[in-house]
Amino acid sequence: MAQDNGAPALSVNAMATINLTDINESPAMGDQVFSINENVPTGTFAGSMNATDPDRKNGQTLTYSITAGNTGGAFAISPSTGVITVNNPAAVNFLKSIRSSS
């Protein structure tokens, strides 16, 4: 409402519409399970994490990283693609892993 200070005071009402622009939303990524054989060389493809981000259309990019559970540096992940590869073949050797923990 807008009102003047005349005598008598006059006023007017108007509706305002505010449109929100959706920005900086969280990326989405579900749990994913991959299987590989033991005794594979460094660089062997283990899987690829797939995330989506509604903000990519605004020029934002996704960066991938391994944050836990990577005992012995067994795996590496490409920060730009999410591709997971074997980084330490000794850490994915099942028999060696059992012997060293027994």
C-alpha atoms as one frame of an Amber mdcrd trajectory, in Angstrom:
protein
   0.000   0.000   0.000   1.106   3.530  -0.665  -0.588   6.504   1.057  -0.183
  10.251   0.684  -0.524  12.879   3.418  -3.303  14.902   1.753  -6.638  15.770
   3.309  -8.243  13.359   2.996  -5.346  10.882   2.734  -5.558   8.757  -0.380
  -4.018   5.309  -0.827  -3.557   2.607  -3.377  -2.927  -1.122  -3.103  -0.988
  -3.268  -5.551   0.248  -6.834  -5.595   3.964  -7.591  -5.775   5.233 -10.881
  -7.219   8.764 -11.985  -6.363  10.297 -14.737  -8.480  13.123 -16.672  -6.819
  16.099 -17.864  -8.821  17.178 -21.332  -7.737  20.956 -21.194  -7.141  23.675
 -23.245  -5.476  21.837 -26.499  -4.902  23.574 -29.560  -3.452  24.820 -32.206
  -5.877  23.127 -35.602  -5.756  24.951 -38.941  -5.747  23.779 -42.337  -4.585
  25.794 -45.207  -3.163  27.408 -47.277  -5.884  28.956 -50.760  -5.734  31.787
 -51.993  -7.964  33.633 -55.323  -8.207  37.176 -55.992  -9.410  39.500 -58.974
  -9.379  42.431 -59.085  -7.002  46.026 -58.866  -8.262  45.263 -56.263 -10.926
  47.857 -53.668 -11.934  47.934 -50.000 -11.022  45.554 -47.989 -13.168  42.975
 -50.771 -13.563  39.472 -49.310 -13.908  37.394 -50.076 -10.790  34.298 -47.966
 -11.429  32.979 -44.492 -12.001  31.062 -42.352  -9.530  28.186 -40.458 -11.102
  26.815 -37.308  -9.525  24.434 -34.694 -10.840  24.298 -31.025  -9.965  21.451
 -28.742 -10.998  23.909 -25.824 -10.912  26.071 -27.161 -13.762  24.039 -25.023
 -16.149  25.356 -22.001 -14.190  28.970 -22.957 -14.853  29.598 -24.860 -11.627
  31.660 -28.042 -11.833  31.786 -31.189  -9.713  34.985 -32.360  -8.011  35.292
 -35.947  -6.784  37.435 -37.250  -3.906  37.759 -40.306  -1.665  37.152 -39.200
   1.910  37.200 -42.473   3.896  37.766 -46.221   3.727  40.668 -46.162   1.295
  42.948 -48.408   3.352  46.503 -48.483   2.073  45.668 -45.989  -0.668  44.171
 -48.881  -2.628  42.218 -46.638  -4.993  42.511 -43.272  -6.691  39.698 -41.166
  -8.082  39.904 -38.628 -10.872  38.794 -35.313  -9.359  37.225 -34.207 -12.641
  35.573 -37.406 -13.929  34.880 -39.583 -10.862  36.674 -42.555 -12.455  38.101
 -44.859  -9.782  41.265 -46.839 -10.530  43.553 -49.142  -8.588  46.317 -47.085
  -7.014  48.068 -49.675  -4.812  47.808 -53.256  -6.140  49.184 -54.706  -2.874
  46.186 -53.239  -1.020  43.751 -55.122  -3.259  45.550 -58.477  -3.014  43.124
 -60.506  -0.898  45.610 -63.155   0.262  48.255 -60.577   1.177  45.656 -58.525
   3.035  44.514 -61.520   5.117  48.065 -62.605   5.960  49.073 -59.144   7.096
  46.028 -58.815   9.352  46.303 -62.303  10.919
